[in-house]
Amino acid sequence: MQYKIADANHPRMGLGNKLCINPKYWCRSHQVWLSENDVKKKECFHKPTIDMISYEKCRCLEKADYYSELKKRGWERQVC
């Protein structure tokens, strides 16, 4: 199965080719919107560090309002 990304044809694309009803986060790696439940399900705030000793937030996860501010300034999204 080929996964879709959020683009002009599917602006609210979420995980598993489903529309994200309440997007709170943007995943730069997968280029999809994530809700609070999706973030908990994927454990985005609990990723192991490089040394495998502790945990950190996924570096590709951004809050949704962060991108709306950058978009106003003409900034384009970058792939992680």
Backbone bond lengths (Angstrom), bond angles and torsions (degrees), N, CA, C in turn:
res aa  C-N    CA-C-N  psi(-1)  N-CA   C-N-CA  omega(-1)  CA-C   N-CA-C  phi
1 M - - - 1.441 - - 1.525 108.94 -
2 Q 1.310 116.70 132.29 1.451 121.53 179.09 1.525 109.02 -93.36
3 Y 1.326 116.03 127.48 1.456 120.45 -179.12 1.515 110.41 -85.79
4 K 1.327 115.87 141.13 1.457 122.10 179.03 1.522 109.22 -89.60
5 I 1.320 115.07 155.44 1.454 121.35 175.54 1.521 108.29 -112.58
6 A 1.317 115.93 163.42 1.458 120.69 176.95 1.524 108.42 -75.75
7 D 1.317 116.54 119.06 1.457 122.00 178.25 1.526 108.41 -146.67
8 A 1.321 118.13 -164.25 1.464 121.59 -178.44 1.529 111.90 -63.76
9 N 1.324 117.76 -33.21 1.466 121.00 179.49 1.525 112.44 -77.16
10 H 1.317 117.19 -31.26 1.470 123.02 -177.84 1.530 108.61 -133.63
11 P 1.342 118.21 74.93 1.467 119.71 -172.39 1.527 115.31 -67.77
12 R 1.319 119.45 -23.87 1.469 121.93 -178.05 1.526 112.44 -112.92
13 M 1.322 117.92 32.75 1.461 120.99 -176.74 1.528 110.38 -67.16
14 G 1.341 115.01 134.57 1.457 121.66 178.93 1.515 110.49 -118.67
15 L 1.313 116.23 -155.31 1.464 121.67 -179.35 1.520 111.69 -70.86
16 G 1.314 117.21 145.84 1.461 122.37 173.94 1.513 114.62 63.89
17 N 1.325 118.44 33.52 1.472 123.63 -179.96 1.526 112.48 58.60
18 K 1.324 117.34 30.28 1.464 122.18 176.81 1.516 109.00 -112.69
19 L 1.328 116.24 148.22 1.454 120.37 177.77 1.519 109.94 -71.03
20 C 1.313 116.00 139.69 1.458 121.91 177.78 1.524 107.90 -90.16
21 I 1.327 117.05 115.88 1.461 122.02 -175.71 1.524 111.84 -73.15
22 N 1.314 117.51 -45.01 1.462 121.89 -176.02 1.531 109.99 -125.86
23 P 1.342 118.13 76.24 1.470 119.69 -175.79 1.524 112.44 -70.15
24 K 1.311 115.80 127.38 1.468 122.00 177.04 1.522 111.75 -115.97
25 Y 1.333 116.77 -23.87 1.462 121.78 -176.36 1.524 110.42 -135.20
26 W 1.325 115.43 155.13 1.462 123.61 175.45 1.523 107.81 -117.59
27 C 1.333 117.00 128.80 1.462 121.62 177.05 1.530 108.11 -98.07
28 R 1.335 116.75 113.45 1.463 120.49 -179.70 1.515 111.83 -70.42
29 S 1.306 117.25 -28.43 1.456 121.42 -178.73 1.529 111.78 -70.24
30 H 1.323 116.50 -49.79 1.465 121.05 -177.08 1.527 112.97 -94.89
31 Q 1.320 117.80 -9.68 1.464 125.17 -179.82 1.521 111.72 55.67
32 V 1.337 115.26 50.46 1.464 122.47 176.77 1.525 108.97 -136.36
33 W 1.334 114.92 160.87 1.456 122.14 174.87 1.516 108.91 -87.83
34 L 1.332 116.69 146.21 1.459 122.12 -179.79 1.525 110.44 -128.05
35 S 1.317 116.16 139.08 1.460 121.32 173.39 1.529 108.46 -89.39
36 E 1.332 116.37 176.70 1.469 120.42 177.25 1.531 110.81 -58.85
37 N 1.334 116.89 -41.75 1.467 120.82 -179.71 1.524 111.94 -66.19
38 D 1.342 117.13 -37.97 1.468 120.80 178.34 1.530 111.08 -63.29
39 V 1.334 115.75 -40.17 1.467 120.39 -179.64 1.524 110.07 -65.04
40 K 1.337 116.88 -40.65 1.469 120.07 177.16 1.525 110.91 -66.44
41 K 1.333 116.25 -40.38 1.466 121.24 -179.06 1.533 111.39 -64.19
42 K 1.322 117.17 -42.43 1.469 122.11 -179.12 1.530 112.67 -84.94
43 E 1.340 117.01 -5.31 1.463 123.33 -179.47 1.532 111.70 54.59
44 C 1.313 116.63 48.08 1.464 121.76 -177.18 1.532 112.85 -68.63
45 F 1.333 117.49 -23.58 1.460 120.28 177.98 1.523 111.88 -93.31
46 H 1.311 117.59 5.58 1.463 121.28 -174.53 1.534 110.74 -134.85
47 K 1.331 116.83 47.83 1.465 121.54 178.80 1.530 109.90 -88.77
48 P 1.325 118.93 138.91 1.470 120.84 178.99 1.533 111.50 -66.46
49 T 1.320 115.19 145.62 1.461 120.27 175.95 1.529 109.45 -75.42
50 I 1.313 116.65 175.57 1.462 121.63 -177.86 1.530 111.42 -63.24
51 D 1.332 116.36 -36.91 1.464 119.21 -179.41 1.530 113.32 -82.23
52 M 1.331 117.35 -1.13 1.471 124.18 177.20 1.531 112.94 61.77
53 I 1.332 117.00 23.73 1.463 120.65 179.79 1.526 111.28 -99.88
54 S 1.320 117.24 -39.91 1.460 120.48 -177.32 1.529 110.11 -128.45
55 Y 1.324 115.86 -172.63 1.461 121.69 -177.53 1.518 110.10 -126.45
56 E 1.332 115.58 156.74 1.458 121.80 178.22 1.520 109.66 -149.23
57 K 1.338 115.96 172.14 1.458 121.95 175.77 1.523 109.07 -74.40
58 C 1.307 117.17 143.45 1.461 121.46 177.07 1.527 109.34 -60.02
59 R 1.316 117.53 133.98 1.469 121.30 -176.29 1.520 113.18 -72.61
60 C 1.320 117.69 -13.66 1.461 121.50 -178.63 1.526 112.88 -95.70
61 L 1.323 117.93 2.07 1.459 122.37 -177.25 1.520 110.20 -95.91
62 E 1.325 116.90 126.06 1.464 122.21 179.27 1.519 109.79 -130.95
63 K 1.330 116.89 148.73 1.463 120.66 176.02 1.522 109.45 -68.70
64 A 1.318 116.82 148.76 1.466 121.76 -175.75 1.522 111.72 -64.53
65 D 1.332 119.28 -40.96 1.458 121.16 -178.13 1.526 112.28 -69.29
66 Y 1.321 118.58 -20.47 1.459 122.41 175.36 1.528 110.16 -61.38
67 Y 1.331 117.06 -43.50 1.457 121.09 -179.22 1.517 112.77 -74.38
68 S 1.325 118.22 -30.31 1.459 119.12 177.85 1.528 110.34 -66.33
69 E 1.336 116.81 -35.62 1.460 120.15 176.52 1.526 111.16 -67.07
70 L 1.321 117.34 -44.15 1.463 120.25 179.50 1.523 111.87 -66.81
71 K 1.332 116.81 -35.70 1.460 120.43 -179.68 1.526 110.94 -64.65
72 K 1.330 117.17 -34.64 1.462 121.00 177.14 1.525 110.83 -61.45
73 R 1.321 116.12 -30.34 1.464 121.53 -179.56 1.519 112.99 -88.93
74 G 1.348 117.19 1.54 1.454 120.72 176.66 1.514 115.06 87.96
75 W 1.319 117.64 17.00 1.462 121.80 -179.12 1.511 110.53 -85.17
76 E 1.337 117.70 139.05 1.466 123.34 178.96 1.522 109.76 -96.17
77 R 1.337 116.67 149.87 1.463 121.50 177.49 1.516 110.40 -68.99
78 Q 1.324 115.68 146.15 1.456 121.09 177.83 1.517 109.41 -116.37
79 V 1.309 116.46 144.91 1.458 121.42 177.00 1.517 108.50 -80.41
80 C 1.305 116.05 138.40 1.472 122.00 -177.57 1.522 110.57 -72.11
